[in-house]
Amino acid sequence: MDYAKIAPVMGSLWSPIAAVSSHWRGQDNAQICVSIGGASIVAERPRVITQIYKTNHSHGMIMGSGAFALNFPRADQLDWIDRFGMFSGRDGSKLEGLDYRAGETGSPLFADCWGWLDCRVVNAMDGGDLTCFLAEVVDGLTVSEGEPLWWRDARQRMPEEWMRAYGEKQAGEVAVSRAQMSSIDLTSPSWGMPLSNVSPPP
Ligand SMILES: Cc1cc2nc3c(=O)[nH]c(=O)nc-3n(C[C@H](O)[C@H](O)[C@H](O)COP(=O)(O)O)c2cc1C
């Protein structure tokens, strides 16, 4: 297949940028994610799906804690991409000096942002190279007016130096995904998430 034929369609599917934060074994962390979607039409039971690559430190933290928060930057908070998306929490704290607090799930909620959602995982699907988490939104807030930051806009405004570093990092990750994406475990649909995470119907 010629990817160029579908590139505009595929490119339109990326979500607003979020810093997906997590708390596990005494560590707070956050990573950038653009693969988020709404997953409920029931206003009193909001849900999201979020796709996290297995090589990320956040993946283990979310699997361990069964929770994460989605912190959405305002359009002017371009620096989040470099801070949370280019380095791993394995190599040092990314949240040092940031104004945040622990939410109901224990996940970090950023004070200065466009909005946030505190989420508890209720199920997970293995994608080989990534896990697609289905999560219940237990708390949330729209903090600012205006628009969140979209990847399609952010990439036009990113300094050349960041774009080059992003391209190099991405090339390594694409190679890992290519090797792992066929190895899907179809036998563990719930990935050991305790079903007690699912709230009873109100
Ligand atoms: C623009 C951008 C979009 C990204 N989208 C995703 C994504 O959708 N899912 C994901 O798991 N990682 C995504 N990443 C990669 C992680 O944010 C990145 O690998 C991060 O350093 C992982 O941090 P951690 O090891 O502390 O978890 C994205 C990175 C950037 C810069």
The ligand as a Tripos MOL2 file, in Angstrom:
@<TRIPOS>MOLECULE
LIG
   31    33     1     0     0
SMALL
NO_CHARGES

@<TRIPOS>ATOM
      1 C1          4.3380   14.5650   19.6010 C.3       1 LIG1
      2 C2          4.4870   13.2710   20.3510 C.ar      1 LIG1
      3 C3          3.4370   12.3620   20.3780 C.ar      1 LIG1
      4 C4          3.5330   11.1540   21.0780 C.ar      1 LIG1
      5 N1          2.4700   10.2930   21.1080 N.ar      1 LIG1
      6 C5          2.5420    9.1680   21.8690 C.ar      1 LIG1
      7 C6          1.4140    8.3030   22.0030 C.ar      1 LIG1
      8 O1          0.3420    8.5380   21.4320 O.2       1 LIG1
      9 N2          1.5310    7.2060   22.7930 N.ar      1 LIG1
     10 C7          2.6970    6.9020   23.4460 C.ar      1 LIG1
     11 O2          2.7490    5.9070   24.1890 O.2       1 LIG1
     12 N3          3.8090    7.6790   23.3020 N.ar      1 LIG1
     13 C8          3.7470    8.8080   22.5520 C.ar      1 LIG1
     14 N4          4.8250    9.6330   22.4400 N.ar      1 LIG1
     15 C9          6.1200    9.1920   23.0010 C.3       1 LIG1
     16 C10         6.3260    9.4380   24.5030 C.3       1 LIG1
     17 O3          5.7750   10.6540   24.9350 O.3       1 LIG1
     18 C11         7.8290    9.4330   24.7890 C.3       1 LIG1
     19 O4          8.4170    8.2360   24.3260 O.3       1 LIG1
     20 C12         8.1750    9.6700   26.2450 C.3       1 LIG1
     21 O5          9.5480   10.0220   26.3150 O.3       1 LIG1
     22 C13         7.9310    8.4670   27.1330 C.3       1 LIG1
     23 O6          8.2300    8.8340   28.4570 O.3       1 LIG1
     24 P1          8.3240    7.7890   29.6600 P.3       1 LIG1
     25 O7          9.3800    6.7700   29.2830 O.co2     1 LIG1
     26 O8          8.7230    8.6270   30.8380 O.co2     1 LIG1
     27 O9          6.9890    7.1580   29.8220 O.co2     1 LIG1
     28 C14         4.7320   10.8400   21.7600 C.ar      1 LIG1
     29 C15         5.7960   11.7640   21.7460 C.ar      1 LIG1
     30 C16         5.6750   12.9640   21.0600 C.ar      1 LIG1
     31 C17         6.8280   13.9510   21.0870 C.3       1 LIG1
@<TRIPOS>BOND
     1     1     2 1
     2     2     3 ar
     3     2    30 ar
     4     3     4 ar
     5     4     5 ar
     6     4    28 ar
     7     5     6 ar
     8     6     7 ar
     9     6    13 1
    10     7     8 2
    11     7     9 ar
    12     9    10 ar
    13    10    11 2
    14    10    12 ar
    15    12    13 ar
    16    13    14 ar
    17    14    15 1
    18    14    28 ar
    19    15    16 1
    20    16    17 1
    21    16    18 1
    22    18    19 1
    23    18    20 1
    24    20    21 1
    25    20    22 1
    26    22    23 1
    27    23    24 1
    28    24    25 2
    29    24    26 1
    30    24    27 1
    31    28    29 ar
    32    29    30 ar
    33    30    31 1
@<TRIPOS>SUBSTRUCTURE
     1 LIG1         1 GROUP 0 **** ****
